[in-house]
């Protein structure tokens, strides 16, 4: 995402900045075409280096937008049937979705929280929750907790960069690099863990 575009979005009238933050996080939570972590991190960095945005409101708006997007994704999977689940999980390995579904039956709300925080874990978890008709009364509190933790984690990266640099542009650039680095490390750890699990699983014996 173009950093100049984000800078112009956060700068100026707060009546524009907060709706842009909400819209980008919501869009990226439903259709993963927007790097939502970068959006939150840069907004937090900008809030630390200017008076245009307030950090508490950045956290609140980001968490609310993420929660709204997750509930929409869950509703699509729950009421859209198998075709909607396949659309949501396009690009995901089928075995991973099946693995999440089995874990969901055992761990429930913990999987909702972990899915939001782990790289590429949110969509398979929400698709499995929808396919299993997980109760709304359990999903909403778990998703709220997950989104607050997620928004806080990425905002902290922006707080770190904003606390070091006085320039909003430099702080946002550093926040972007930090978010991308954390995401890359998380993806690497997650892929290695899945590879180790696949190697440890015994191959099914062939029938004689």
Backbone bond lengths (Angstrom), bond angles and torsions (degrees), N, CA, C in turn:
res aa  C-N    CA-C-N  psi(-1)  N-CA   C-N-CA  omega(-1)  CA-C   N-CA-C  phi
1 X - - - 1.457 - - 1.527 109.03 -
2 X 1.325 116.71 138.85 1.460 122.03 -177.04 1.520 110.25 -67.85
3 X 1.362 116.25 124.91 1.462 120.89 -177.67 1.517 111.51 -67.65
4 X 1.331 117.92 -35.13 1.466 120.35 177.65 1.525 111.17 -61.69
5 X 1.331 115.95 -35.90 1.461 120.08 178.91 1.523 110.50 -65.08
6 X 1.341 116.36 -42.24 1.455 119.53 177.97 1.528 111.26 -66.24
7 X 1.336 116.65 -39.19 1.450 120.08 179.48 1.519 110.89 -60.03
8 X 1.328 116.47 -46.93 1.465 120.16 -179.81 1.518 111.21 -66.93
9 X 1.339 117.02 -29.38 1.461 120.19 179.60 1.518 111.30 -69.98
10 X 1.355 116.81 -40.86 1.474 119.34 -177.93 1.523 111.67 -80.52
11 X 1.330 117.60 -28.17 1.463 120.35 -174.36 1.522 110.44 -75.97
12 X 1.331 114.92 152.58 1.467 119.38 173.00 1.511 112.37 90.70
13 X 1.303 116.79 -136.41 1.458 123.78 -172.11 1.525 110.52 -68.83
14 X 1.342 116.99 125.61 1.459 120.32 178.92 1.525 111.84 -66.72
15 X 1.326 117.13 -21.85 1.452 120.11 177.14 1.517 111.65 -67.28
16 X 1.325 116.88 -15.85 1.465 121.40 175.77 1.519 110.15 -96.78
17 X 1.337 116.61 -41.74 1.458 120.36 -173.97 1.506 113.96 -62.19
18 X 1.321 118.35 -45.36 1.465 120.51 -177.95 1.531 112.72 -68.65
19 X 1.340 119.79 -42.90 1.468 118.53 174.61 1.530 113.13 -61.94
20 X 1.338 117.66 -35.95 1.468 120.23 176.79 1.522 109.78 -63.81
21 X 1.342 116.82 -44.23 1.465 120.84 177.64 1.519 110.41 -59.35
22 X 1.324 116.91 -47.90 1.466 120.91 179.91 1.527 111.09 -60.66
23 X 1.326 116.04 -46.84 1.464 119.97 -177.10 1.510 113.26 -64.46
24 X 1.329 117.70 -41.87 1.459 120.51 -179.06 1.528 111.70 -67.34
25 X 1.337 116.21 -43.37 1.465 119.19 179.21 1.521 110.53 -67.27
26 X 1.331 117.41 -40.02 1.460 120.69 177.83 1.521 110.83 -62.30
27 X 1.322 116.58 -46.70 1.463 120.35 -179.87 1.527 110.94 -60.76
28 X 1.331 116.22 -46.99 1.452 119.58 -179.26 1.511 113.43 -67.60
29 X 1.343 117.69 -22.75 1.460 120.69 178.41 1.517 112.46 -80.58
30 X 1.326 117.44 -22.95 1.464 120.78 178.53 1.527 110.54 -96.10
31 X 1.327 115.95 -48.56 1.475 121.70 178.11 1.528 106.48 -120.48
32 X 1.328 118.05 108.60 1.475 119.97 -172.14 1.527 113.71 -71.87
33 X 1.332 114.86 64.89 1.468 119.92 177.04 1.524 110.63 -110.69
34 X 1.328 116.97 -7.99 1.462 122.32 179.67 1.526 108.54 -115.04
35 X 1.337 118.99 128.73 1.473 121.25 176.59 1.521 110.16 -73.50
36 X 1.321 116.84 88.58 1.460 121.31 -171.62 1.531 112.59 -62.89
37 X 1.325 117.11 -33.00 1.458 119.32 177.71 1.516 112.10 -62.20
38 X 1.330 116.06 -40.11 1.462 120.76 176.93 1.524 110.46 -64.35
39 X 1.318 116.52 -40.55 1.465 120.72 -179.92 1.526 110.49 -60.64
40 X 1.325 116.70 -47.53 1.467 120.40 -179.00 1.526 110.92 -67.48
41 X 1.336 116.58 -42.82 1.460 119.73 -179.67 1.511 112.99 -62.65
42 X 1.317 116.98 -43.04 1.466 119.50 -179.83 1.530 111.48 -70.78
43 X 1.344 117.05 -35.50 1.462 119.33 177.05 1.525 110.62 -64.54
44 X 1.332 116.63 -40.30 1.463 120.12 178.46 1.524 110.93 -67.04
45 X 1.334 117.09 -40.35 1.465 120.36 177.51 1.521 110.80 -62.55
46 X 1.321 116.11 -40.92 1.461 119.89 178.82 1.522 110.48 -66.34
47 X 1.343 116.95 -38.20 1.459 120.26 178.85 1.527 111.51 -64.18
48 X 1.339 116.36 -30.91 1.462 120.73 -179.82 1.527 112.66 -76.34
49 X 1.308 116.58 -22.06 1.471 120.03 -173.20 1.528 113.33 -114.07
50 X 1.319 117.88 4.13 1.461 120.58 179.13 1.521 109.19 -151.68
51 X 1.317 115.38 171.50 1.462 120.94 178.53 1.527 112.35 -99.53
52 X 1.330 116.40 5.02 1.465 119.19 -175.95 1.522 112.72 -72.40
53 X 1.337 117.34 -31.54 1.454 121.91 179.04 1.521 109.11 -127.26
54 X 1.326 116.36 152.36 1.460 121.50 175.35 1.510 109.79 -108.06
55 X 1.338 117.60 135.17 1.462 121.07 -176.33 1.525 113.37 -60.21
56 X 1.335 120.06 -44.58 1.477 118.52 178.35 1.526 112.94 -58.68
57 X 1.342 116.69 -39.89 1.467 119.25 178.83 1.526 111.67 -70.56
58 X 1.328 116.77 -34.24 1.471 119.83 175.34 1.523 109.52 -59.46
59 X 1.331 117.07 -46.32 1.468 121.11 178.68 1.523 111.07 -61.84
60 X 1.340 116.70 -46.24 1.461 120.49 -177.27 1.523 111.74 -64.76
61 X 1.325 116.73 -45.82 1.470 120.88 -178.95 1.528 110.92 -65.56
62 X 1.333 117.06 -42.54 1.470 120.45 -179.63 1.525 110.58 -64.27
63 X 1.340 117.48 -44.02 1.458 120.56 -179.87 1.522 111.33 -65.16
64 X 1.344 117.21 -41.88 1.466 120.59 179.50 1.527 111.21 -65.08
65 X 1.331 117.11 -41.94 1.465 120.13 178.67 1.516 111.25 -64.97
66 X 1.347 117.13 -41.64 1.461 120.62 178.65 1.521 110.98 -64.04
67 X 1.340 116.64 -41.60 1.462 120.66 178.14 1.527 110.79 -62.53
68 X 1.321 116.87 -45.06 1.471 120.44 178.90 1.525 110.95 -59.97
69 X 1.327 116.38 -44.79 1.462 119.75 179.04 1.517 112.75 -63.87
70 X 1.335 117.14 -39.38 1.464 119.94 179.47 1.525 111.44 -67.03
71 X 1.319 116.96 -39.75 1.461 119.66 179.18 1.526 111.46 -67.84
72 X 1.336 116.79 -35.80 1.467 119.64 175.68 1.523 110.05 -64.75
73 X 1.339 116.90 -43.97 1.463 121.10 178.89 1.521 110.92 -61.24
74 X 1.318 116.72 -44.17 1.463 121.41 177.95 1.530 110.83 -61.33
75 X 1.332 116.84 -43.81 1.465 120.62 -179.51 1.526 111.20 -63.37
76 X 1.321 117.11 -38.42 1.469 120.42 177.62 1.520 110.18 -61.15
77 X 1.347 116.31 -44.81 1.461 120.08 -179.15 1.522 111.60 -68.62
78 X 1.332 116.78 -36.16 1.467 119.67 -175.48 1.520 112.74 -75.74
79 X 1.327 116.47 -40.95 1.463 119.33 -173.86 1.526 113.16 -102.97
80 X 1.329 117.53 -9.84 1.454 120.33 -177.42 1.512 115.26 -89.00
81 X 1.344 116.86 -11.14 1.443 119.89 178.31 1.520 112.85 80.76
82 X 1.331 116.94 -174.23 1.466 121.85 -176.78 1.525 113.94 -58.43
83 X 1.326 117.68 -34.36 1.464 119.77 -179.61 1.525 110.68 -66.37
84 X 1.325 117.42 -37.77 1.465 120.76 177.58 1.518 111.24 -67.54
85 X 1.333 116.87 -38.87 1.463 120.66 177.69 1.523 110.17 -63.51
86 X 1.331 116.59 -42.22 1.476 119.94 178.26 1.524 110.60 -63.88
87 X 1.331 117.36 -38.21 1.468 119.97 178.85 1.523 110.97 -66.19
88 X 1.331 117.02 -41.85 1.460 120.59 -179.92 1.520 111.78 -64.92
89 X 1.315 116.46 -38.41 1.465 120.49 -173.88 1.530 112.40 -96.55
90 X 1.315 117.52 16.59 1.459 119.32 177.57 1.533 108.63 -61.56
91 X 1.319 115.55 137.54 1.454 119.49 -177.49 1.516 113.32 87.18
92 X 1.335 117.46 -10.66 1.458 121.52 177.27 1.531 108.77 -93.25
93 X 1.321 115.99 146.24 1.453 119.94 176.05 1.525 109.67 -69.84
94 X 1.328 116.40 133.04 1.460 120.47 -176.69 1.524 111.97 -59.81
95 X 1.353 116.62 -37.95 1.455 119.08 -179.12 1.525 111.91 -65.23
96 X 1.339 116.43 -30.54 1.466 118.91 178.93 1.517 110.44 -69.76
97 X 1.328 116.94 -40.70 1.457 120.09 178.42 1.521 110.19 -63.00
98 X 1.347 117.19 -42.58 1.458 120.59 178.00 1.526 111.19 -63.31
99 X 1.337 116.14 -39.22 1.462 120.78 178.59 1.522 110.84 -62.22
100 X 1.330 116.61 -44.34 1.462 120.81 178.82 1.519 110.41 -62.84
101 X 1.316 116.67 -39.35 1.468 120.13 -178.72 1.524 111.01 -62.92
102 X 1.340 116.84 -41.31 1.460 120.11 177.89 1.529 111.00 -66.65
103 X 1.330 117.33 -41.42 1.457 120.63 178.97 1.524 111.09 -65.16
104 X 1.327 116.23 -32.84 1.460 121.14 -177.38 1.521 110.54 -63.37
105 X 1.317 116.47 -40.33 1.469 119.39 -179.92 1.523 111.42 -62.20
106 X 1.332 116.82 -30.21 1.459 120.43 -175.70 1.521 113.25 -89.79
107 X 1.341 117.52 -35.62 1.459 119.87 -169.27 1.531 114.65 -115.61
108 X 1.310 118.37 -17.50 1.460 120.57 172.79 1.515 115.19 58.20
109 X 1.348 116.22 -119.39 1.459 121.11 -170.32 1.521 112.78 -63.30
110 X 1.350 118.44 -28.03 1.461 119.48 178.11 1.530 111.31 -61.85
111 X 1.328 115.96 -34.43 1.466 120.25 179.55 1.527 110.17 -69.48
112 X 1.335 116.96 -34.52 1.467 120.00 177.50 1.525 110.05 -61.96
113 X 1.331 116.15 -45.39 1.462 120.63 -179.88 1.527 110.59 -65.59
114 X 1.328 116.74 -47.63 1.467 120.35 -178.86 1.520 111.20 -63.70
115 X 1.334 117.70 -37.70 1.457 120.85 -178.72 1.517 112.88 -62.69
116 X 1.331 117.32 -34.44 1.463 121.07 179.13 1.526 110.79 -73.45
117 X 1.334 117.52 -31.68 1.454 120.75 -174.86 1.527 113.13 -89.51
118 X 1.335 117.28 -28.42 1.466 120.06 -177.84 1.526 110.62 -84.59
119 X 1.340 117.59 145.56 1.473 120.57 178.92 1.520 111.74 -59.41
120 X 1.317 116.29 132.26 1.471 123.32 176.85 1.521 112.58 57.25
121 X 1.332 117.43 25.38 1.455 119.56 -179.64 1.511 114.24 -100.21
122 X 1.318 117.08 -17.65 1.459 121.14 -172.10 1.526 112.85 -67.37
123 X 1.326 117.27 -49.84 1.469 120.42 -175.71 1.526 112.06 -62.81
124 X 1.352 119.82 -50.25 1.471 118.23 178.39 1.526 113.10 -58.21
125 X 1.335 116.98 -38.06 1.464 120.22 -179.41 1.518 110.86 -66.46
126 X 1.331 117.56 -48.20 1.459 120.31 -179.02 1.531 111.62 -66.98
127 X 1.332 116.64 -36.04 1.471 119.47 176.76 1.522 110.47 -64.98
128 X 1.342 116.96 -42.42 1.465 120.18 177.74 1.520 111.01 -65.13
129 X 1.338 116.58 -40.47 1.469 120.13 178.77 1.524 111.05 -62.06
130 X 1.329 116.52 -42.99 1.457 119.75 178.71 1.511 112.49 -66.26
131 X 1.334 116.45 -42.85 1.460 120.32 -179.43 1.523 111.59 -64.48
132 X 1.343 116.70 -32.26 1.466 121.28 179.73 1.519 112.79 -89.33
133 X 1.359 116.90 2.68 1.471 121.88 -179.31 1.524 111.25 55.34
134 X 1.331 115.69 47.54 1.462 121.02 178.02 1.528 108.95 -60.69
135 X 1.343 118.99 136.40 1.478 120.74 -174.00 1.529 112.36 -63.68
136 X 1.331 115.65 139.43 1.463 121.19 177.62 1.526 111.46 -59.46
137 X 1.328 116.98 -37.99 1.472 120.36 -175.81 1.526 111.85 -64.16
138 X 1.324 116.80 -22.83 1.465 120.58 176.88 1.524 111.20 -94.86
139 X 1.313 115.43 -34.74 1.460 119.23 -176.76 1.530 111.67 -68.23
140 X 1.335 117.66 -44.90 1.463 120.50 -173.03 1.530 112.04 -61.71
141 X 1.352 120.50 -49.15 1.468 118.34 178.05 1.525 113.27 -62.65
142 X 1.345 116.25 -39.47 1.462 119.22 179.45 1.527 111.16 -65.56
143 X 1.318 116.51 -41.64 1.464 120.27 178.81 1.517 111.41 -66.78
144 X 1.338 117.06 -38.19 1.464 120.40 178.30 1.527 110.54 -61.97
145 X 1.333 116.57 -47.20 1.464 120.35 177.63 1.526 110.57 -60.04
146 X 1.332 116.40 -44.29 1.465 120.41 -178.75 1.523 111.41 -62.46
147 X 1.328 117.02 -42.35 1.467 120.38 -177.14 1.528 111.66 -70.37
148 X 1.330 117.28 -35.77 1.465 119.94 176.70 1.523 110.06 -65.44
149 X 1.327 117.00 -44.48 1.468 120.43 178.20 1.525 111.11 -63.32
150 X 1.336 116.15 -41.63 1.463 121.26 -179.50 1.527 110.77 -63.79
151 X 1.327 117.19 -47.77 1.464 120.78 -179.50 1.525 110.55 -63.50
152 X 1.322 116.89 -39.65 1.465 120.57 179.32 1.520 111.34 -64.47
153 X 1.325 116.51 -43.35 1.463 120.49 -177.83 1.527 111.43 -61.45
154 X 1.337 117.16 -47.02 1.467 119.29 -178.66 1.522 111.87 -74.74
155 X 1.325 117.32 -31.78 1.461 119.28 176.67 1.526 110.79 -66.20
156 X 1.335 117.56 -34.42 1.461 120.59 179.00 1.524 111.61 -60.09
157 X 1.323 116.28 -35.39 1.466 119.12 176.76 1.525 110.47 -63.48
158 X 1.329 116.13 -39.49 1.460 119.83 176.16 1.510 112.28 -69.20
159 X 1.337 116.69 -35.16 1.463 120.84 177.69 1.523 110.44 -64.07
160 X 1.333 116.19 -41.44 1.469 120.33 179.25 1.527 110.71 -60.98
161 X 1.335 116.38 -49.26 1.463 119.43 -178.78 1.524 111.26 -68.16
162 X 1.329 117.55 -37.72 1.457 120.49 179.01 1.512 112.74 -69.71
163 X 1.335 116.88 -27.00 1.448 119.89 177.48 1.516 113.42 -77.49
164 X 1.328 116.23 -18.81 1.466 120.26 -179.03 1.523 111.39 -93.21
165 X 1.329 116.27 -40.31 1.465 120.39 -173.77 1.532 109.97 -111.86
166 X 1.336 115.03 139.65 1.462 120.83 178.49 1.521 112.39 -83.40
167 X 1.324 116.59 -27.43 1.464 120.48 -178.28 1.525 110.17 -76.59
168 X 1.337 118.98 123.93 1.471 120.03 177.65 1.525 112.69 -57.48
169 X 1.329 117.37 -40.50 1.457 120.19 -177.51 1.524 111.17 -64.60
170 X 1.330 116.81 -45.51 1.469 119.84 179.41 1.525 110.67 -66.26
171 X 1.334 116.54 -41.84 1.461 120.13 178.87 1.523 111.11 -60.77
172 X 1.336 117.13 -40.82 1.458 120.78 179.04 1.523 111.23 -68.27
173 X 1.329 116.19 -38.19 1.466 120.09 178.22 1.523 110.48 -63.48
174 X 1.342 116.27 -46.15 1.468 120.02 179.08 1.522 110.46 -64.04
175 X 1.340 117.52 -40.75 1.463 120.70 177.85 1.521 110.97 -60.76
176 X 1.329 116.58 -40.14 1.466 120.45 178.05 1.516 111.11 -61.97
177 X 1.341 116.75 -44.80 1.462 120.92 179.66 1.527 110.36 -63.32
178 X 1.338 117.19 -42.35 1.457 120.72 179.92 1.530 111.34 -63.09
179 X 1.324 116.72 -44.10 1.469 120.42 -179.94 1.521 110.39 -62.91
180 X 1.326 116.88 -46.01 1.467 120.36 -179.52 1.522 110.85 -63.99
181 X 1.335 117.20 -38.33 1.459 120.30 179.58 1.525 111.07 -66.28
182 X 1.332 116.67 -45.16 1.462 120.16 178.05 1.530 110.69 -61.95
183 X 1.327 117.18 -41.78 1.461 120.78 179.08 1.524 111.32 -63.76
184 X 1.331 116.58 -40.40 1.464 120.25 -179.93 1.519 110.96 -65.38
185 X 1.329 116.77 -42.99 1.468 120.38 178.63 1.528 110.05 -64.20
186 X 1.325 116.39 -43.03 1.458 119.81 178.67 1.517 112.31 -61.74
187 X 1.333 117.18 -42.40 1.468 120.44 177.23 1.513 111.79 -62.84
188 X 1.336 116.65 -40.22 1.455 120.83 -179.93 1.523 111.05 -64.79
189 X 1.339 116.61 -46.12 1.462 120.57 179.24 1.522 110.73 -62.73
190 X 1.338 116.38 -42.83 1.458 120.45 -179.21 1.521 111.80 -64.24
191 X 1.335 117.53 -43.22 1.464 120.51 -179.49 1.524 111.24 -66.67
192 X 1.336 117.35 -38.37 1.462 120.57 178.28 1.529 111.13 -67.69
193 X 1.331 116.11 -36.74 1.457 119.09 177.79 1.519 111.13 -64.82
194 X 1.350 116.44 -42.93 1.460 119.20 178.40 1.517 111.63 -65.28
195 X 1.340 116.54 -38.73 1.461 119.81 178.59 1.520 110.74 -64.60
196 X 1.346 116.70 -39.65 1.464 119.95 179.08 1.521 111.14 -66.26
197 X 1.333 116.79 -39.46 1.457 120.41 178.01 1.522 111.28 -65.40
198 X 1.346 115.61 -40.50 1.466 119.11 179.21 1.519 111.06 -64.95
199 X 1.327 117.07 -37.95 1.464 120.67 179.71 1.523 111.32 -70.53
200 X 1.348 116.46 -30.54 1.461 119.74 -177.50 1.534 112.10 -80.36
201 X 1.334 116.84 -24.35 1.470 119.29 -179.50 1.519 110.16 -70.05
202 X 1.318 118.25 127.84 1.474 120.30 178.97 1.511 110.99 -68.21
203 X 1.312 116.44 139.97 1.455 120.66 178.21 1.516 109.78 -71.75
204 X 1.310 118.11 141.93 1.456 119.82 179.77 1.507 111.32 -63.67
205 X 1.335 115.00 138.94 1.473 119.52 -178.63 1.515 109.62 -73.24
206 X 1.295 116.11 139.62 1.454 120.31 178.61 1.517 109.39 -77.32
207 X 1.313 114.68 141.44 1.464 119.22 178.80 1.514 109.38 -72.19
208 X 1.310 114.59 139.83 1.471 119.46 -178.32 1.529 109.05 -97.90
